[in-house]
Amino acid sequence: MMARYMALECTVFTKEEGLLIAQRLLVQAMLTLEKKGHKVDNDHEINQDMCSMVYEEATTFRGTLKTLADPIVANKYSKHIETSQQFDNQQHLYMVVQRKVQNILKEGCFHLGECDSKGQASNIAHPGIKALCLAFFYKSKRGLARTFPDDFKTSIPKNALALIMTCIYNCLEGYKEGYYKLVPFEGKRYISLYNMMLDTIKDVEEDDYHGNKLDKSCHDWAREGMKHLARKDTGGAIFGNICAVLD
């Protein structure tokens, strides 16, 4: 309930806002049950404990994402958080890594992938973004694409994409001192950053060339994710390759 709302509507909010959201979601759920002919008795009236329980799902949701994201970021952004140079002391190494990480965060270019065949920038195309989208929404046991396939079967929703980008930024912040230090992924702290991610996505979408590239990426990633789920549904059966002969 809360997880779907966070992925599709709004990811970050204060506790006060979260409790109100939880209450609204519970009301919607009960109205839906009543419309389907299920009677909701007085024992199930919405109270503060119920709202708190739903709100806590937000903390679990962010925690699960953070747990998946840390190793992916360490792998996909290794050139920014590691160095092959040799140094006389550890402190010098920390300074080099610190400078590299702070630069990528300050310049806001952490989302860029390799330039395309025309030499044009590839916005929101870093391999780390794709990897985390697939791992969190499609491959994890509680991935939302499993529970709500209609929301994720054709494309990565833009709010969900902004969530992934915000979490990656959070993980990179952990290396700002030159070595890894856990930075909690707390909603309140990242409200403005999440909104900046949404603005960046909107800017890309409004450009004909770059918007089409982003749209294609989101569709391609979703298709790959749904293929993974389809393989799971067949018990991992392998059917071999099917290919067209275009002679």
Rosetta constraint file for C-alpha pairs under 8 A:
AtomPair CA 1 CA 5 HARMONIC 6.51 0.50
AtomPair CA 1 CA 25 HARMONIC 7.16 0.50
AtomPair CA 1 CA 54 HARMONIC 7.73 0.50
AtomPair CA 2 CA 6 HARMONIC 6.12 0.50
AtomPair CA 2 CA 22 HARMONIC 7.01 0.50
AtomPair CA 2 CA 25 HARMONIC 7.57 0.50
AtomPair CA 2 CA 54 HARMONIC 6.49 0.50
AtomPair CA 2 CA 55 HARMONIC 7.08 0.50
AtomPair CA 2 CA 57 HARMONIC 6.21 0.50
AtomPair CA 2 CA 58 HARMONIC 6.28 0.50
AtomPair CA 3 CA 7 HARMONIC 6.28 0.50
AtomPair CA 3 CA 57 HARMONIC 6.84 0.50
AtomPair CA 3 CA 58 HARMONIC 6.43 0.50
AtomPair CA 3 CA 61 HARMONIC 6.19 0.50
AtomPair CA 3 CA 144 HARMONIC 7.85 0.50
AtomPair CA 4 CA 8 HARMONIC 6.06 0.50
AtomPair CA 4 CA 9 HARMONIC 7.96 0.50
AtomPair CA 4 CA 144 HARMONIC 6.93 0.50
AtomPair CA 5 CA 9 HARMONIC 5.22 0.50
AtomPair CA 5 CA 10 HARMONIC 6.51 0.50
AtomPair CA 5 CA 11 HARMONIC 7.59 0.50
AtomPair CA 6 CA 10 HARMONIC 4.85 0.50
AtomPair CA 6 CA 11 HARMONIC 4.16 0.50
AtomPair CA 6 CA 12 HARMONIC 7.41 0.50
AtomPair CA 6 CA 58 HARMONIC 7.55 0.50
AtomPair CA 6 CA 160 HARMONIC 7.96 0.50
AtomPair CA 7 CA 11 HARMONIC 6.07 0.50
AtomPair CA 7 CA 157 HARMONIC 7.97 0.50
AtomPair CA 7 CA 159 HARMONIC 6.12 0.50
AtomPair CA 7 CA 160 HARMONIC 4.66 0.50
AtomPair CA 7 CA 163 HARMONIC 6.98 0.50
AtomPair CA 8 CA 157 HARMONIC 6.65 0.50
AtomPair CA 8 CA 158 HARMONIC 7.76 0.50
AtomPair CA 8 CA 159 HARMONIC 5.40 0.50
AtomPair CA 8 CA 160 HARMONIC 5.90 0.50
AtomPair CA 9 CA 159 HARMONIC 6.45 0.50
AtomPair CA 10 CA 159 HARMONIC 7.13 0.50
AtomPair CA 11 CA 159 HARMONIC 7.79 0.50
AtomPair CA 11 CA 163 HARMONIC 6.40 0.50
AtomPair CA 11 CA 187 HARMONIC 7.38 0.50
AtomPair CA 11 CA 194 HARMONIC 7.75 0.50
AtomPair CA 12 CA 186 HARMONIC 7.97 0.50
AtomPair CA 12 CA 187 HARMONIC 4.35 0.50
AtomPair CA 12 CA 188 HARMONIC 6.28 0.50
AtomPair CA 12 CA 190 HARMONIC 6.63 0.50
AtomPair CA 12 CA 191 HARMONIC 5.37 0.50
AtomPair CA 12 CA 194 HARMONIC 7.25 0.50
AtomPair CA 13 CA 17 HARMONIC 5.94 0.50
AtomPair CA 13 CA 18 HARMONIC 6.11 0.50
AtomPair CA 13 CA 187 HARMONIC 5.42 0.50
AtomPair CA 13 CA 188 HARMONIC 5.45 0.50
AtomPair CA 13 CA 191 HARMONIC 6.47 0.50
AtomPair CA 14 CA 18 HARMONIC 6.02 0.50
AtomPair CA 14 CA 187 HARMONIC 6.56 0.50
AtomPair CA 14 CA 188 HARMONIC 5.07 0.50
AtomPair CA 15 CA 19 HARMONIC 6.16 0.50
AtomPair CA 15 CA 55 HARMONIC 7.95 0.50
AtomPair CA 15 CA 188 HARMONIC 7.99 0.50
AtomPair CA 16 CA 20 HARMONIC 6.57 0.50
AtomPair CA 17 CA 21 HARMONIC 6.20 0.50
AtomPair CA 18 CA 22 HARMONIC 6.06 0.50
AtomPair CA 18 CA 55 HARMONIC 5.93 0.50
AtomPair CA 19 CA 23 HARMONIC 6.22 0.50
AtomPair CA 19 CA 51 HARMONIC 5.83 0.50
AtomPair CA 19 CA 52 HARMONIC 6.46 0.50
AtomPair CA 19 CA 55 HARMONIC 5.83 0.50
AtomPair CA 20 CA 24 HARMONIC 6.25 0.50
AtomPair CA 20 CA 51 HARMONIC 7.85 0.50
AtomPair CA 21 CA 25 HARMONIC 6.15 0.50
AtomPair CA 22 CA 26 HARMONIC 6.19 0.50
AtomPair CA 22 CA 51 HARMONIC 5.24 0.50
AtomPair CA 22 CA 52 HARMONIC 7.58 0.50
AtomPair CA 22 CA 54 HARMONIC 5.67 0.50
AtomPair CA 22 CA 55 HARMONIC 5.71 0.50
AtomPair CA 23 CA 27 HARMONIC 6.27 0.50
AtomPair CA 23 CA 46 HARMONIC 7.33 0.50
AtomPair CA 23 CA 51 HARMONIC 5.48 0.50
AtomPair CA 24 CA 28 HARMONIC 6.24 0.50
AtomPair CA 25 CA 29 HARMONIC 6.13 0.50
AtomPair CA 26 CA 30 HARMONIC 6.20 0.50
AtomPair CA 26 CA 46 HARMONIC 7.14 0.50
AtomPair CA 26 CA 51 HARMONIC 7.66 0.50
AtomPair CA 27 CA 31 HARMONIC 6.16 0.50
AtomPair CA 27 CA 46 HARMONIC 7.61 0.50
AtomPair CA 28 CA 32 HARMONIC 6.15 0.50
AtomPair CA 29 CA 33 HARMONIC 6.33 0.50
AtomPair CA 30 CA 34 HARMONIC 6.22 0.50
AtomPair CA 30 CA 40 HARMONIC 7.10 0.50
AtomPair CA 31 CA 35 HARMONIC 6.16 0.50
AtomPair CA 32 CA 36 HARMONIC 6.37 0.50
AtomPair CA 33 CA 37 HARMONIC 6.53 0.50
AtomPair CA 33 CA 38 HARMONIC 5.26 0.50
AtomPair CA 33 CA 39 HARMONIC 7.37 0.50
AtomPair CA 33 CA 40 HARMONIC 7.68 0.50
AtomPair CA 34 CA 38 HARMONIC 4.93 0.50
AtomPair CA 34 CA 39 HARMONIC 5.80 0.50
AtomPair CA 34 CA 40 HARMONIC 6.98 0.50
AtomPair CA 40 CA 44 HARMONIC 6.48 0.50
AtomPair CA 40 CA 45 HARMONIC 7.89 0.50
AtomPair CA 41 CA 45 HARMONIC 7.29 0.50
AtomPair CA 46 CA 50 HARMONIC 6.25 0.50
AtomPair CA 46 CA 51 HARMONIC 7.34 0.50
AtomPair CA 47 CA 51 HARMONIC 6.43 0.50
AtomPair CA 48 CA 52 HARMONIC 6.09 0.50
AtomPair CA 49 CA 53 HARMONIC 6.15 0.50
AtomPair CA 50 CA 54 HARMONIC 6.37 0.50
AtomPair CA 51 CA 55 HARMONIC 6.04 0.50
AtomPair CA 52 CA 56 HARMONIC 6.10 0.50
AtomPair CA 53 CA 57 HARMONIC 6.90 0.50
AtomPair CA 54 CA 58 HARMONIC 7.57 0.50
AtomPair CA 55 CA 59 HARMONIC 7.50 0.50
AtomPair CA 56 CA 60 HARMONIC 6.55 0.50
AtomPair CA 57 CA 61 HARMONIC 5.95 0.50
AtomPair CA 58 CA 62 HARMONIC 6.24 0.50
AtomPair CA 59 CA 63 HARMONIC 6.02 0.50
AtomPair CA 60 CA 64 HARMONIC 6.05 0.50
AtomPair CA 61 CA 65 HARMONIC 6.35 0.50
AtomPair CA 62 CA 66 HARMONIC 6.05 0.50
AtomPair CA 62 CA 185 HARMONIC 6.77 0.50
AtomPair CA 62 CA 186 HARMONIC 7.79 0.50
AtomPair CA 63 CA 67 HARMONIC 6.14 0.50
AtomPair CA 63 CA 185 HARMONIC 7.38 0.50
AtomPair CA 64 CA 68 HARMONIC 6.37 0.50
AtomPair CA 65 CA 69 HARMONIC 5.97 0.50
AtomPair CA 65 CA 136 HARMONIC 6.46 0.50
AtomPair CA 65 CA 167 HARMONIC 7.60 0.50
AtomPair CA 66 CA 70 HARMONIC 6.17 0.50
AtomPair CA 66 CA 167 HARMONIC 6.75 0.50
AtomPair CA 66 CA 171 HARMONIC 7.70 0.50
AtomPair CA 66 CA 185 HARMONIC 6.90 0.50
AtomPair CA 67 CA 71 HARMONIC 7.78 0.50
AtomPair CA 68 CA 72 HARMONIC 6.87 0.50
AtomPair CA 68 CA 132 HARMONIC 7.40 0.50
AtomPair CA 68 CA 135 HARMONIC 7.31 0.50
AtomPair CA 68 CA 136 HARMONIC 7.04 0.50
AtomPair CA 69 CA 73 HARMONIC 5.96 0.50
AtomPair CA 69 CA 132 HARMONIC 6.28 0.50
AtomPair CA 69 CA 167 HARMONIC 7.21 0.50
AtomPair CA 69 CA 168 HARMONIC 6.76 0.50
AtomPair CA 69 CA 171 HARMONIC 7.16 0.50
AtomPair CA 70 CA 74 HARMONIC 6.19 0.50
AtomPair CA 70 CA 171 HARMONIC 5.93 0.50
AtomPair CA 71 CA 75 HARMONIC 6.18 0.50
AtomPair CA 72 CA 76 HARMONIC 5.94 0.50
AtomPair CA 72 CA 128 HARMONIC 6.57 0.50
AtomPair CA 72 CA 131 HARMONIC 7.17 0.50
AtomPair CA 72 CA 132 HARMONIC 6.84 0.50
AtomPair CA 73 CA 77 HARMONIC 5.43 0.50
AtomPair CA 73 CA 78 HARMONIC 7.55 0.50
AtomPair CA 73 CA 128 HARMONIC 6.24 0.50
AtomPair CA 73 CA 168 HARMONIC 6.68 0.50
AtomPair CA 73 CA 171 HARMONIC 6.80 0.50
AtomPair CA 73 CA 172 HARMONIC 7.30 0.50
AtomPair CA 74 CA 78 HARMONIC 5.57 0.50
AtomPair CA 74 CA 81 HARMONIC 7.34 0.50
AtomPair CA 76 CA 127 HARMONIC 6.59 0.50
AtomPair CA 76 CA 128 HARMONIC 5.22 0.50
AtomPair CA 77 CA 81 HARMONIC 6.54 0.50
AtomPair CA 77 CA 128 HARMONIC 7.20 0.50
AtomPair CA 78 CA 82 HARMONIC 5.44 0.50
AtomPair CA 79 CA 83 HARMONIC 6.67 0.50
AtomPair CA 80 CA 97 HARMONIC 6.94 0.50
AtomPair CA 80 CA 100 HARMONIC 5.74 0.50
AtomPair CA 80 CA 101 HARMONIC 5.93 0.50
AtomPair CA 80 CA 104 HARMONIC 7.92 0.50
AtomPair CA 81 CA 97 HARMONIC 5.58 0.50
AtomPair CA 81 CA 98 HARMONIC 7.96 0.50
AtomPair CA 81 CA 100 HARMONIC 7.18 0.50
AtomPair CA 81 CA 101 HARMONIC 6.47 0.50
AtomPair CA 81 CA 175 HARMONIC 6.82 0.50
AtomPair CA 81 CA 178 HARMONIC 7.61 0.50
AtomPair CA 81 CA 179 HARMONIC 7.96 0.50
AtomPair CA 82 CA 97 HARMONIC 6.41 0.50
AtomPair CA 83 CA 93 HARMONIC 7.97 0.50
AtomPair CA 83 CA 97 HARMONIC 7.21 0.50
AtomPair CA 87 CA 92 HARMONIC 6.44 0.50
AtomPair CA 87 CA 93 HARMONIC 6.24 0.50
AtomPair CA 88 CA 92 HARMONIC 7.41 0.50
AtomPair CA 89 CA 93 HARMONIC 6.92 0.50
AtomPair CA 90 CA 94 HARMONIC 6.31 0.50
AtomPair CA 91 CA 95 HARMONIC 6.29 0.50
AtomPair CA 92 CA 96 HARMONIC 6.44 0.50
AtomPair CA 93 CA 97 HARMONIC 6.38 0.50
AtomPair CA 93 CA 178 HARMONIC 7.37 0.50
AtomPair CA 94 CA 98 HARMONIC 5.86 0.50
AtomPair CA 94 CA 177 HARMONIC 6.87 0.50
AtomPair CA 94 CA 178 HARMONIC 4.00 0.50
AtomPair CA 94 CA 179 HARMONIC 6.23 0.50
AtomPair CA 95 CA 99 HARMONIC 6.13 0.50
AtomPair CA 95 CA 177 HARMONIC 7.66 0.50
AtomPair CA 95 CA 178 HARMONIC 5.87 0.50
AtomPair CA 96 CA 100 HARMONIC 6.37 0.50
AtomPair CA 96 CA 178 HARMONIC 7.08 0.50
AtomPair CA 97 CA 101 HARMONIC 6.15 0.50
AtomPair CA 97 CA 175 HARMONIC 7.66 0.50
AtomPair CA 97 CA 176 HARMONIC 7.87 0.50
AtomPair CA 97 CA 177 HARMONIC 7.91 0.50
AtomPair CA 97 CA 178 HARMONIC 4.72 0.50
AtomPair CA 97 CA 179 HARMONIC 7.47 0.50
AtomPair CA 98 CA 102 HARMONIC 6.01 0.50
AtomPair CA 98 CA 175 HARMONIC 6.72 0.50
AtomPair CA 98 CA 176 HARMONIC 5.14 0.50
AtomPair CA 98 CA 177 HARMONIC 5.28 0.50
AtomPair CA 98 CA 178 HARMONIC 3.98 0.50
AtomPair CA 98 CA 179 HARMONIC 7.61 0.50
AtomPair CA 99 CA 103 HARMONIC 6.06 0.50
AtomPair CA 99 CA 176 HARMONIC 7.90 0.50
AtomPair CA 99 CA 178 HARMONIC 7.70 0.50
AtomPair CA 100 CA 104 HARMONIC 6.45 0.50
AtomPair CA 101 CA 105 HARMONIC 6.29 0.50
AtomPair CA 101 CA 172 HARMONIC 7.00 0.50
AtomPair CA 101 CA 173 HARMONIC 7.75 0.50
AtomPair CA 101 CA 175 HARMONIC 6.63 0.50
AtomPair CA 101 CA 176 HARMONIC 5.92 0.50
AtomPair CA 101 CA 178 HARMONIC 7.79 0.50
AtomPair CA 102 CA 106 HARMONIC 5.84 0.50
AtomPair CA 102 CA 176 HARMONIC 6.01 0.50
AtomPair CA 103 CA 107 HARMONIC 5.91 0.50
AtomPair CA 104 CA 108 HARMONIC 5.98 0.50
AtomPair CA 104 CA 109 HARMONIC 5.66 0.50
AtomPair CA 104 CA 110 HARMONIC 5.63 0.50
AtomPair CA 105 CA 109 HARMONIC 6.88 0.50
AtomPair CA 105 CA 110 HARMONIC 6.51 0.50
AtomPair CA 105 CA 169 HARMONIC 7.43 0.50
AtomPair CA 105 CA 172 HARMONIC 7.82 0.50
AtomPair CA 105 CA 173 HARMONIC 7.92 0.50
AtomPair CA 110 CA 126 HARMONIC 7.45 0.50
AtomPair CA 110 CA 169 HARMONIC 7.75 0.50
AtomPair CA 111 CA 123 HARMONIC 6.38 0.50
AtomPair CA 111 CA 124 HARMONIC 4.72 0.50
AtomPair CA 111 CA 125 HARMONIC 6.24 0.50
AtomPair CA 111 CA 126 HARMONIC 5.27 0.50
AtomPair CA 111 CA 129 HARMONIC 7.32 0.50
AtomPair CA 111 CA 165 HARMONIC 7.35 0.50
AtomPair CA 112 CA 121 HARMONIC 7.25 0.50
AtomPair CA 112 CA 122 HARMONIC 5.65 0.50
AtomPair CA 112 CA 123 HARMONIC 4.90 0.50
AtomPair CA 112 CA 124 HARMONIC 5.47 0.50
AtomPair CA 112 CA 125 HARMONIC 5.53 0.50
AtomPair CA 112 CA 126 HARMONIC 5.13 0.50
AtomPair CA 113 CA 121 HARMONIC 7.49 0.50
AtomPair CA 113 CA 122 HARMONIC 5.18 0.50
AtomPair CA 113 CA 123 HARMONIC 6.54 0.50
AtomPair CA 113 CA 124 HARMONIC 6.93 0.50
AtomPair CA 113 CA 125 HARMONIC 4.59 0.50
AtomPair CA 113 CA 126 HARMONIC 4.02 0.50
AtomPair CA 113 CA 127 HARMONIC 6.81 0.50
AtomPair CA 114 CA 121 HARMONIC 7.07 0.50
AtomPair CA 114 CA 122 HARMONIC 6.13 0.50
AtomPair CA 114 CA 125 HARMONIC 7.79 0.50
AtomPair CA 114 CA 126 HARMONIC 7.50 0.50
AtomPair CA 115 CA 119 HARMONIC 5.32 0.50
AtomPair CA 115 CA 120 HARMONIC 5.28 0.50
AtomPair CA 115 CA 121 HARMONIC 4.67 0.50
AtomPair CA 115 CA 122 HARMONIC 5.42 0.50
AtomPair CA 116 CA 120 HARMONIC 5.46 0.50
AtomPair CA 116 CA 121 HARMONIC 6.56 0.50
AtomPair CA 116 CA 122 HARMONIC 6.49 0.50
AtomPair CA 122 CA 210 HARMONIC 7.44 0.50
AtomPair CA 122 CA 213 HARMONIC 7.78 0.50
AtomPair CA 123 CA 204 HARMONIC 7.26 0.50
AtomPair CA 123 CA 210 HARMONIC 7.20 0.50
AtomPair CA 123 CA 214 HARMONIC 7.23 0.50
AtomPair CA 124 CA 129 HARMONIC 7.29 0.50
AtomPair CA 124 CA 201 HARMONIC 7.85 0.50
AtomPair CA 124 CA 214 HARMONIC 7.10 0.50
AtomPair CA 125 CA 129 HARMONIC 6.74 0.50
AtomPair CA 125 CA 130 HARMONIC 7.24 0.50
AtomPair CA 125 CA 214 HARMONIC 7.64 0.50
AtomPair CA 125 CA 217 HARMONIC 7.51 0.50
AtomPair CA 126 CA 130 HARMONIC 6.97 0.50
AtomPair CA 127 CA 131 HARMONIC 6.09 0.50
AtomPair CA 128 CA 132 HARMONIC 6.12 0.50
AtomPair CA 128 CA 168 HARMONIC 7.99 0.50
AtomPair CA 129 CA 133 HARMONIC 6.15 0.50
AtomPair CA 129 CA 164 HARMONIC 6.69 0.50
AtomPair CA 129 CA 165 HARMONIC 6.68 0.50
AtomPair CA 129 CA 168 HARMONIC 7.65 0.50
AtomPair CA 130 CA 134 HARMONIC 6.25 0.50
AtomPair CA 130 CA 221 HARMONIC 6.78 0.50
AtomPair CA 131 CA 135 HARMONIC 6.07 0.50
AtomPair CA 132 CA 136 HARMONIC 5.83 0.50
AtomPair CA 132 CA 164 HARMONIC 6.88 0.50
AtomPair CA 133 CA 137 HARMONIC 5.78 0.50
AtomPair CA 133 CA 138 HARMONIC 7.48 0.50
AtomPair CA 133 CA 156 HARMONIC 7.96 0.50
AtomPair CA 133 CA 161 HARMONIC 7.44 0.50
AtomPair CA 133 CA 164 HARMONIC 6.65 0.50
AtomPair CA 133 CA 221 HARMONIC 7.92 0.50
AtomPair CA 134 CA 138 HARMONIC 5.15 0.50
AtomPair CA 134 CA 139 HARMONIC 6.09 0.50
AtomPair CA 134 CA 221 HARMONIC 7.17 0.50
AtomPair CA 134 CA 222 HARMONIC 7.85 0.50
AtomPair CA 134 CA 225 HARMONIC 5.76 0.50
AtomPair CA 135 CA 139 HARMONIC 4.79 0.50
AtomPair CA 135 CA 140 HARMONIC 5.90 0.50
AtomPair CA 136 CA 140 HARMONIC 5.50 0.50
AtomPair CA 136 CA 143 HARMONIC 5.82 0.50
AtomPair CA 137 CA 142 HARMONIC 7.98 0.50
AtomPair CA 137 CA 143 HARMONIC 4.33 0.50
AtomPair CA 137 CA 144 HARMONIC 5.25 0.50
AtomPair CA 137 CA 145 HARMONIC 5.59 0.50
AtomPair CA 138 CA 143 HARMONIC 5.14 0.50
AtomPair CA 138 CA 144 HARMONIC 6.90 0.50
AtomPair CA 138 CA 145 HARMONIC 5.38 0.50
AtomPair CA 138 CA 146 HARMONIC 6.78 0.50
AtomPair CA 138 CA 225 HARMONIC 5.32 0.50
AtomPair CA 138 CA 226 HARMONIC 7.02 0.50
AtomPair CA 138 CA 228 HARMONIC 7.39 0.50
AtomPair CA 138 CA 229 HARMONIC 6.82 0.50
AtomPair CA 139 CA 143 HARMONIC 6.31 0.50
AtomPair CA 139 CA 225 HARMONIC 7.33 0.50
AtomPair CA 139 CA 228 HARMONIC 7.21 0.50
AtomPair CA 139 CA 229 HARMONIC 7.31 0.50
AtomPair CA 142 CA 146 HARMONIC 7.11 0.50
AtomPair CA 142 CA 147 HARMONIC 7.65 0.50
AtomPair CA 143 CA 147 HARMONIC 7.11 0.50
AtomPair CA 144 CA 148 HARMONIC 5.59 0.50
AtomPair CA 144 CA 149 HARMONIC 7.28 0.50
AtomPair CA 144 CA 152 HARMONIC 7.82 0.50
AtomPair CA 145 CA 149 HARMONIC 4.54 0.50
AtomPair CA 145 CA 150 HARMONIC 7.73 0.50
AtomPair CA 145 CA 151 HARMONIC 7.05 0.50
AtomPair CA 145 CA 152 HARMONIC 5.40 0.50
AtomPair CA 145 CA 153 HARMONIC 7.10 0.50
AtomPair CA 145 CA 226 HARMONIC 7.79 0.50
AtomPair CA 146 CA 229 HARMONIC 7.40 0.50
AtomPair CA 148 CA 152 HARMONIC 7.10 0.50
AtomPair CA 149 CA 153 HARMONIC 5.42 0.50
AtomPair CA 150 CA 154 HARMONIC 7.83 0.50
AtomPair CA 151 CA 155 HARMONIC 7.95 0.50
AtomPair CA 151 CA 157 HARMONIC 7.35 0.50
AtomPair CA 152 CA 156 HARMONIC 5.80 0.50
AtomPair CA 152 CA 157 HARMONIC 6.90 0.50
AtomPair CA 152 CA 222 HARMONIC 6.41 0.50
AtomPair CA 153 CA 222 HARMONIC 5.86 0.50
AtomPair CA 153 CA 223 HARMONIC 6.74 0.50
AtomPair CA 153 CA 226 HARMONIC 6.18 0.50
AtomPair CA 154 CA 219 HARMONIC 5.74 0.50
AtomPair CA 154 CA 222 HARMONIC 5.77 0.50
AtomPair CA 154 CA 223 HARMONIC 6.51 0.50
AtomPair CA 155 CA 215 HARMONIC 7.96 0.50
AtomPair CA 155 CA 218 HARMONIC 5.03 0.50
AtomPair CA 155 CA 219 HARMONIC 4.28 0.50
AtomPair CA 155 CA 220 HARMONIC 7.46 0.50
AtomPair CA 155 CA 221 HARMONIC 7.20 0.50
AtomPair CA 155 CA 222 HARMONIC 4.93 0.50
AtomPair CA 155 CA 223 HARMONIC 7.45 0.50
AtomPair CA 156 CA 160 HARMONIC 6.75 0.50
AtomPair CA 156 CA 161 HARMONIC 6.57 0.50
AtomPair CA 156 CA 218 HARMONIC 5.02 0.50
AtomPair CA 156 CA 219 HARMONIC 6.71 0.50
AtomPair CA 156 CA 221 HARMONIC 7.21 0.50
AtomPair CA 156 CA 222 HARMONIC 5.84 0.50
AtomPair CA 157 CA 161 HARMONIC 6.30 0.50
AtomPair CA 157 CA 218 HARMONIC 7.92 0.50
AtomPair CA 158 CA 162 HARMONIC 6.25 0.50
AtomPair CA 158 CA 198 HARMONIC 7.55 0.50
AtomPair CA 158 CA 201 HARMONIC 7.36 0.50
AtomPair CA 159 CA 163 HARMONIC 6.28 0.50
AtomPair CA 159 CA 198 HARMONIC 6.94 0.50
AtomPair CA 160 CA 164 HARMONIC 6.40 0.50
AtomPair CA 161 CA 165 HARMONIC 6.29 0.50
AtomPair CA 162 CA 166 HARMONIC 6.10 0.50
AtomPair CA 162 CA 194 HARMONIC 6.31 0.50
AtomPair CA 162 CA 197 HARMONIC 5.28 0.50
AtomPair CA 162 CA 198 HARMONIC 5.71 0.50
AtomPair CA 162 CA 201 HARMONIC 7.57 0.50
AtomPair CA 163 CA 167 HARMONIC 6.25 0.50
AtomPair CA 163 CA 194 HARMONIC 6.76 0.50
AtomPair CA 164 CA 168 HARMONIC 6.27 0.50
AtomPair CA 165 CA 169 HARMONIC 6.27 0.50
AtomPair CA 165 CA 197 HARMONIC 6.94 0.50
AtomPair CA 166 CA 170 HARMONIC 6.30 0.50
AtomPair CA 166 CA 190 HARMONIC 7.49 0.50
AtomPair CA 166 CA 193 HARMONIC 6.74 0.50
AtomPair CA 166 CA 194 HARMONIC 5.74 0.50
AtomPair CA 166 CA 197 HARMONIC 6.99 0.50
AtomPair CA 167 CA 171 HARMONIC 6.29 0.50
AtomPair CA 167 CA 185 HARMONIC 7.14 0.50
AtomPair CA 168 CA 172 HARMONIC 6.23 0.50
AtomPair CA 169 CA 173 HARMONIC 6.21 0.50
AtomPair CA 170 CA 174 HARMONIC 6.83 0.50
AtomPair CA 170 CA 183 HARMONIC 6.81 0.50
AtomPair CA 170 CA 184 HARMONIC 7.92 0.50
AtomPair CA 170 CA 185 HARMONIC 6.52 0.50
AtomPair CA 171 CA 175 HARMONIC 7.65 0.50
AtomPair CA 171 CA 182 HARMONIC 7.93 0.50
AtomPair CA 171 CA 183 HARMONIC 7.16 0.50
AtomPair CA 172 CA 176 HARMONIC 7.18 0.50
AtomPair CA 173 CA 183 HARMONIC 6.95 0.50
AtomPair CA 174 CA 179 HARMONIC 7.55 0.50
AtomPair CA 174 CA 180 HARMONIC 5.23 0.50
AtomPair CA 174 CA 181 HARMONIC 4.85 0.50
AtomPair CA 174 CA 182 HARMONIC 5.47 0.50
AtomPair CA 174 CA 183 HARMONIC 5.49 0.50
AtomPair CA 175 CA 179 HARMONIC 5.03 0.50
AtomPair CA 175 CA 180 HARMONIC 4.67 0.50
AtomPair CA 175 CA 181 HARMONIC 6.40 0.50
AtomPair CA 176 CA 180 HARMONIC 7.84 0.50
AtomPair CA 177 CA 181 HARMONIC 7.82 0.50
AtomPair CA 185 CA 189 HARMONIC 7.98 0.50
AtomPair CA 185 CA 190 HARMONIC 7.85 0.50
AtomPair CA 186 CA 190 HARMONIC 6.79 0.50
AtomPair CA 187 CA 191 HARMONIC 6.39 0.50
AtomPair CA 190 CA 194 HARMONIC 5.95 0.50
AtomPair CA 191 CA 195 HARMONIC 6.39 0.50
AtomPair CA 192 CA 196 HARMONIC 6.25 0.50
AtomPair CA 193 CA 197 HARMONIC 6.32 0.50
AtomPair CA 194 CA 198 HARMONIC 6.44 0.50
AtomPair CA 195 CA 199 HARMONIC 6.25 0.50
AtomPair CA 196 CA 200 HARMONIC 6.17 0.50
AtomPair CA 197 CA 201 HARMONIC 6.21 0.50
AtomPair CA 198 CA 202 HARMONIC 6.17 0.50
AtomPair CA 199 CA 203 HARMONIC 6.15 0.50
AtomPair CA 200 CA 204 HARMONIC 6.32 0.50
AtomPair CA 201 CA 205 HARMONIC 6.14 0.50
AtomPair CA 202 CA 206 HARMONIC 6.18 0.50
AtomPair CA 203 CA 207 HARMONIC 6.79 0.50
AtomPair CA 204 CA 210 HARMONIC 5.73 0.50
AtomPair CA 204 CA 211 HARMONIC 5.14 0.50
AtomPair CA 204 CA 214 HARMONIC 7.45 0.50
AtomPair CA 205 CA 210 HARMONIC 6.79 0.50
AtomPair CA 205 CA 211 HARMONIC 3.88 0.50
AtomPair CA 205 CA 212 HARMONIC 7.31 0.50
AtomPair CA 205 CA 214 HARMONIC 7.16 0.50
AtomPair CA 205 CA 215 HARMONIC 7.77 0.50
AtomPair CA 206 CA 211 HARMONIC 6.05 0.50
AtomPair CA 207 CA 211 HARMONIC 5.15 0.50
AtomPair CA 207 CA 212 HARMONIC 7.99 0.50
AtomPair CA 208 CA 212 HARMONIC 6.11 0.50
AtomPair CA 209 CA 213 HARMONIC 6.55 0.50
AtomPair CA 210 CA 214 HARMONIC 6.23 0.50
AtomPair CA 211 CA 215 HARMONIC 6.11 0.50
AtomPair CA 212 CA 216 HARMONIC 6.13 0.50
AtomPair CA 213 CA 217 HARMONIC 6.24 0.50
AtomPair CA 214 CA 218 HARMONIC 6.21 0.50
AtomPair CA 215 CA 219 HARMONIC 6.27 0.50
AtomPair CA 216 CA 220 HARMONIC 6.00 0.50
AtomPair CA 217 CA 221 HARMONIC 6.03 0.50
AtomPair CA 218 CA 222 HARMONIC 6.18 0.50
AtomPair CA 219 CA 223 HARMONIC 6.13 0.50
AtomPair CA 220 CA 224 HARMONIC 6.22 0.50
AtomPair CA 221 CA 225 HARMONIC 6.11 0.50
AtomPair CA 222 CA 226 HARMONIC 6.11 0.50
AtomPair CA 223 CA 227 HARMONIC 6.19 0.50
AtomPair CA 224 CA 228 HARMONIC 6.45 0.50
AtomPair CA 225 CA 229 HARMONIC 6.52 0.50
AtomPair CA 226 CA 230 HARMONIC 6.08 0.50
AtomPair CA 227 CA 231 HARMONIC 6.27 0.50
AtomPair CA 228 CA 232 HARMONIC 6.43 0.50
AtomPair CA 229 CA 233 HARMONIC 6.22 0.50
AtomPair CA 230 CA 234 HARMONIC 6.47 0.50
AtomPair CA 231 CA 235 HARMONIC 6.58 0.50
AtomPair CA 231 CA 236 HARMONIC 5.16 0.50
AtomPair CA 231 CA 237 HARMONIC 6.80 0.50
AtomPair CA 232 CA 236 HARMONIC 5.32 0.50
